[in-house]
Amino acid sequence: MSSSPAPSSTAFVLGASTTGFLGTPAAGIRPVEVDETGAVWLGEPVDVGPDPMYLARHGDTLVVAHHLDDGAVSALRLGDDGPEALGAQQRTGGADSCHVSISPDGRWAFTADYTSGSLSVHPLGPDGVGPQHLRVSYEGSGPDASRQESPHAHQAVVDAARSELVVADLGADRLRVHGLAALAAGDDTHADIHLRPGSGPRHLVVLGRHAVVAYELDGTLGMVDLDAPERGETTAIVSTMAGSAAASSALRRSPTGLLAVANRTPNTVSTILPDDEAGTLELLDEFPVAGDHPRDIEFTADGRFLVIANMASDSLTVLSVDPASGRMSQVGEPVATPGPACLLRMD
């Protein structure tokens, strides 16, 4: 760990659990920087309320999803003196807010509530997050009785090219697709993309024509053609880890075009080469994270390094990534930080 950030480093904000959801309780969110050698600098934690476990940003506004039994979302203004609270924390009406995203115009915050299987829409403005505008409660289930007894909204991703919001529902094996204009108008109408039973879609990345979906329950990635008349067809299924272990978590895209996905059961991360035009996925490498429960991952701004938030072992690991081959290697030793849950890159 370096004593101060380097001028050419990539800045992140680290979300964490303050209540001991997994790992040691943290004091709040904290700034992180990774320099051109892969060395890590940690700033001082800032208390922004309980369990700030997922973060999103629009301009100088930081939006926080609080992973609580009574789900909540809040906003802060980012300044030279650190984050400053904007308005009051708002309840989502759901349980366990696990992901938040922001509309391209910065006017709306979309929060996925895992346990209640719901989506919450809040206005976002200069005074922070406003009272709830719309709550969408999903229906459905899947064949895994222990994990899919009801809907579980795990991520809400803005597809700016199609002016849509795509919600990954792990509990019902579906992507829920909303029009952004409809949500802004208070309309909860949505289309369902049905995926493989028992797969458990957790996270996704929109590439262009396709969405690449990380399936938590069977440890695979798959491609969904978003422009096809029947958008339910999933192609190019690839296993992201050796053996039959599952529990995929975060899926991220590198600035160089590679994908990386974290595999929590074997404590590894995998790199994948996607081809949006051909609709194919190629597994390139799988590498241990030198920690326990990699809940989130993110690339540096140049794509040369991948940072892993190992929540259960209270650590960050940095891996070097070859942009051509996708091969990974560890840089230094893991850096200690309590309960890391989310990595938000600030470029």
N, C-alpha and C positions, 0 to 999 in steps of 0.2 A: 504494500500500500504506500503510495507516494504521499508526501507531506502537503502538497498543494497541486491543483490542477494544471496541466500543461496547456499552452495556448492552442495547440492543434488537437485537443482531445474532443471526444464525443460526450455530450452531456445527457444524462438521464435523470428522471425522478423515480425513486423506488417506493412503491406502495408496500405496505406490510400489515400484519395482524398485530394489534395492540392488546388483544385479549387472550392470546395463546391458542388461537384456532388450530395452529400447527407450528411447532417450534417455540422459541422463547418469545414472550411478548415484547414488541417493539415500542419505542417512545413516540413514533409517528412516521411520516414520510421523510425521506432524506435525499439530498442531491448526491449523484454519483457521476464520476467522470472516468473515462477510459482513454489513455493517451495512445500515441502512435506505436508504442511498444507493447501495448496490452496491459500496462500497469493501471491499477485502480486507485482512485482517490475517493474517499467517503466524506461528505459533509455532515454537519450536525443535524440530528432529527428535529422535525417540527411537528408539534401536536396539532392535528387538524380534525380531531374527533375519533371515535372508536372505529377500529378495523377498516382503515382506508385501503382496501385490498385491490381496487382497480381504478385506473386513472385515464383521463382523456384530456386533450388540450385543443383550444382554438384561440389563436393569437396569444394574448397574455392572460387568458382565462383557463384555469385548471379545474376540471370537474372530477369529483371523487364519488365512487360507489362504495358505500359502507356495508360490508358483508355482515348484516345483523339479522336476528330473528324478525325484527321489525325493520324491514329494508329502508335505506335512506340514501339520498344523494345531496351533495353540497358543492359549492364552487369557491374558488379562491382567485385573487388577482396576483399574478407573478410580477415581482418587482426586484429592483437591485437589493433591497433589504430583506428579501425572502417573500414567501406567500402571505397574503393578507386575506382574511375571511371576507366573502361577499355575501351579505344577507344571511338568512337562516337556513339551517339544514331542513330538507323537505322529505317527508315520508313517501315511499313509493306505493304503499298499500299492499306490497308483497313481502316475501321472506327471502333473505339471503341474497342481497344484490351483489352479483358476481361479475358484472361487466357493464361498462357505460361507453357510449359513443356520442358524437356531436354531429348535427346536420352540417352540410357544406357551407351554409350561410351563417352558421353559429347561433341560430335562433332556438334550437331545440336540443334537449339532451334525452337520449334513449337508454333506459336502464333495464337489463335483463335480471329478473329475480328467479333464482334457481329453484328453490323448494316449492314456491307457489306456482311455478310455471307460467309466469306472466311478464308482460312488457309494460313499462311505465314511461310516459312521455311528459316532459316538463319543459316549460318555456325557459329560455336562457337569455339574460340581458345584462346590462351594466351593473345591476344590483344583485346579480347572482341567479340562482335557480328559483323559479317561481312555483306556486302551488301546482299540483298535478293537473295536467290538461286532459290526459286520457290514460286509462289503464285497460290493457287487453289481456283477458284470461283465456288461455288456450285449453283445448281438450284433446284427449287421446292417451294412449299408453303403448308399451312395447312388450316383447316376449320375456324380457329379463325381469322376473318378479321382484328381485331385490333392488333394482335400479330404475325400472321403467313402469312403476305402478301408476304414474301420472305424468303430465308434462313437466319438463325441467328446462326452462329457457336458460341457455348457458352463454350466449353471445349475441349481440345485435350489431351487425356490420352494415355500414352505409355503402351501397353500390351507387356511386355518384353518376356513373355513365348511364344507368337506367333510371335514375331518380327513385331508387328503391331502398328499403331497409330489409336485410335478410337476417332472420333470427334462427340460430341453431337450437333446435329442441331435442335434447338428448333423450328425454323420457318417451317421446312419441316417434322417434326416428323420422323427423321431418325438418325441412327448412320452411319457415313461415315468411312469406314475402309480402311486404306492405309497400304501397306507394307513399313516398314522402309527402306529397301534396295531400293525400287522404289523411295521413296522421295529423298534419297541421290543421286540417279541417275538423278534426275530432272523429274521424271515421275509422273504425277498427276492422274494416273489411281487409281480408288477406287471402292469398293463394297458398296452397300447401304443395311443396315438392316432397313426395314420398321417397324415402331412402330404404336401404336394405334393413329388414327387420333384425333388431338386436344389435345394430352397429353402434348406436349412440353418438350422433354427431355433436361435437363439442365446440370446435373452433373452425373457422373457414377464412380463406383469402380469395378475393375476386381478382383474377388475372386479366381478364378481357372478356372473351367469349365464355370462359369457364369459371366456376368456383371450385377451388380445391378444398375438400372437407376433411378435417381430422376426426376420425371416429374413435372415441374413447374406449368403448367396450370391446372392440375386436382388434385394436392396435393397427389400423390401416389408414391410408389416405385414399380418397377417390375423387374423380372429376365429375362435375355436373355441368352439362351444357346449358347455359342460361338463355341462349338464343334459340334453342330447339323448341318446336311446337309442344312436345311432351318433355317438360323439363325434369321429370322424375327419373329419367334414365341416368344411371351412374356408370361411368366407364373408367378404365385405367386404374383398377384397384391394385395397390401395392402395400405390402406389409412394411412397417417402418422399424421393425426390430427382429432380432433373431429369436427363434423359438415361438412359443404361443402366448407369451406375456402380453398384457394389454395395458390400459390406463394411459393412453395418449393425453397430453395436456395442450400446451400452447403451440400454435402454428404461426410462423413468421416468414415474411419474404425479405430477402436480402436486396440491397440496392443493386447488386450485380445480377439479380434474377433468380438465384437459387432459393429454395425453400428449406426451412429447418423446422423439425417438430421434436418436442420433448416427450420422452417415454418414461413414465414415473415408476412402473413396476421394476424394470431392470436398471433404472437410474442411468439412462443414456439419452443422447440426442442424435437424430439422424438428419442428413442432408439429402435433398431430392432435387432433381432437375425436371422442371415442368416444361411442356411444350404446348402452349395454348392453341396454336394453329392445328397441330396434329392430334391434340387431346390425349397426350401421353404423360406418364410419370416414370422417372427412373431413379431408383434408390442408389445413392452414391457412396455413403459412408454411415456407419453407426459408431459412436464413441462414448465412453463413460464420462459422467459429469463430475466425478470426484466429490459427490455429495448425495443427499437423500431428498427425494421428492422434488424434481425440477418442475416447479409450478409454472414458471414463465421464462421466456427467452427473448432476446432481442439482439439484432446486429448493430455494430457501430455504423456511422454514417458512410464509411467507405466500403463496408461489407467484409473487411479483413478479419474482424473478430466477432465472436458470438458470446454474449454474456448470459449466464444461466443463474436464475434465482432458485437456489435449493432451499425450499421452505423448512423442511423438517430438520435439516442439519445447520440452519442459521448461517448460510454462506452464499457467496457469489463465486462462480468459476468462470474464467475467461478461456475460450478456445480460439486458436488461430484457424481460419478457414481459407483454403486455397480456392479462389473463385472459379478456376478452370475445372478442377477435378472434384471439388467438394470435400476433399480429405481434410480431416481435423487433427489438431494436436493441442495439448494443454499448455497454457502460458502461466508460469509461476504456480504458486499455491493458492487454494481458495481463500477468499477474504471474508472474515467474520462480520456478519450483520444479522440482527434478530428477525426471524419470521418473514423473510422477503417473499412477496406475493406477486408483484407486478413491476415490469420495467417499461417506463414510458420514455422513448427517445425524444429529445427536445429540438431536433432540427426541423 
